Amino acid sequence: MQAVVSLYGGPATATLNDLGLSPQALLCLQAAEEFENRRSRNLEKICKYMEKIEVELEKLRKYEENAQISRLGYYDSFKLQNEEDDFHANVSRLELAGIWEEINEM
């Protein structure tokens, strides 16, 4: 999508006024600009989270592999919480849940 022309002063405002757009059309364009700015900010936030998401998912994958080597599977190991690794897996799960909540609120 192309960038929306800024409606807050400058030569673009004069050009838009020359088009003879109604006040409602100008408000719609302003709303589209605000939406595009918010979308860009949200995308930047998500990109910042990607590295942390990948690190936490890798921790959980390793936990799953290690738990399947033991007598219990990873599900039972996680539920019993007998080992320190079980605690760290739960922390990773909570980190990912927090990131997911923030992304959903955007």
C-alpha positions as CSV (number, residue, x, y, z in Angstrom):
1,M,0.0,0.0,0.0
2,Q,1.3,3.4,-0.8
3,A,1.9,5.9,2.0
4,V,-0.9,8.2,2.7
5,V,-0.3,11.9,2.1
6,S,0.1,13.9,5.3
7,L,-2.8,16.1,6.0
8,Y,-1.2,18.2,8.7
9,G,0.1,21.2,6.7
10,G,2.6,21.5,3.9
11,P,2.1,21.4,0.2
12,A,-0.1,18.3,0.3
13,T,-2.8,20.3,2.2
14,A,-2.9,22.9,-0.5
15,T,-3.2,20.3,-3.2
16,L,-6.1,18.5,-1.3
17,N,-7.9,21.8,-0.9
18,D,-7.5,22.5,-4.6
19,L,-9.3,19.2,-5.3
20,G,-12.4,20.7,-3.7
21,L,-13.0,17.7,-1.4
22,S,-15.8,17.9,1.1
23,P,-15.0,18.2,4.8
24,Q,-16.2,14.6,5.2
25,A,-13.8,13.4,2.5
26,L,-10.9,15.2,4.2
27,L,-11.8,13.6,7.5
28,C,-11.9,10.2,5.9
29,L,-8.4,10.8,4.5
30,Q,-7.2,11.9,7.9
31,A,-8.6,8.8,9.5
32,A,-6.9,6.7,6.8
33,E,-3.6,8.4,7.6
34,E,-4.0,7.7,11.3
35,F,-4.9,4.1,10.6
36,E,-1.8,3.7,8.4
37,N,0.5,5.3,11.1
38,R,-0.9,3.0,13.8
39,R,-0.5,-0.1,11.6
40,S,3.1,0.8,10.9
41,R,3.8,1.3,14.6
42,N,2.2,-2.0,15.4
43,L,4.2,-3.8,12.8
44,E,7.4,-2.4,14.2
45,K,6.4,-3.6,17.7
46,I,5.7,-7.1,16.4
47,C,9.1,-7.2,14.6
48,K,10.8,-6.3,17.9
49,Y,9.0,-9.2,19.6
50,M,10.0,-11.8,16.9
51,E,13.5,-12.4,18.3
52,K,12.2,-13.0,21.8
53,I,9.4,-15.2,20.5
54,E,11.8,-17.4,18.6
55,V,14.1,-17.7,21.6
56,E,11.3,-18.7,23.9
57,L,9.9,-21.2,21.4
58,E,13.3,-22.8,21.0
59,K,13.5,-23.2,24.8
60,L,10.2,-25.0,24.8
61,R,11.2,-27.2,21.9
62,K,14.4,-28.2,23.8
63,Y,12.3,-28.8,27.0
64,E,9.9,-31.1,25.0
65,E,12.9,-33.1,23.5
66,N,14.5,-33.5,26.9
67,A,11.2,-34.5,28.6
68,Q,10.5,-37.1,26.0
69,I,13.9,-38.7,26.6
70,S,12.9,-39.2,30.3
71,R,10.3,-41.7,31.4
72,L,7.6,-39.0,31.4
73,G,6.5,-37.1,28.4
74,Y,6.7,-33.3,28.3
75,Y,3.0,-32.9,29.2
76,D,3.3,-34.9,32.4
77,S,6.6,-33.4,33.3
78,F,5.2,-29.9,32.9
79,K,2.1,-30.7,35.0
80,L,4.1,-32.3,37.8
81,Q,6.7,-29.5,38.0
82,N,9.3,-31.7,39.8
83,E,12.4,-30.3,38.1
84,E,13.9,-26.8,37.6
85,D,13.5,-27.2,33.9
86,D,9.8,-27.6,34.4
87,F,9.7,-24.2,36.1
88,H,11.8,-22.6,33.3
89,A,9.4,-24.0,30.7
90,N,6.5,-22.4,32.6
91,V,8.3,-19.1,32.6
92,S,8.8,-19.3,28.8
93,R,5.1,-20.2,28.4
94,L,4.2,-17.1,30.5
95,E,6.5,-14.9,28.5
96,L,4.9,-16.0,25.2
97,A,1.4,-15.6,26.6
98,G,2.3,-12.0,27.7
99,I,3.6,-11.2,24.2
100,W,0.5,-12.7,22.6
101,E,-1.8,-10.6,24.8
102,E,0.1,-7.4,23.9
103,I,-0.1,-8.3,20.2
104,N,-3.9,-9.0,20.5
105,E,-4.5,-5.6,22.1
106,M,-2.9,-3.7,19.2
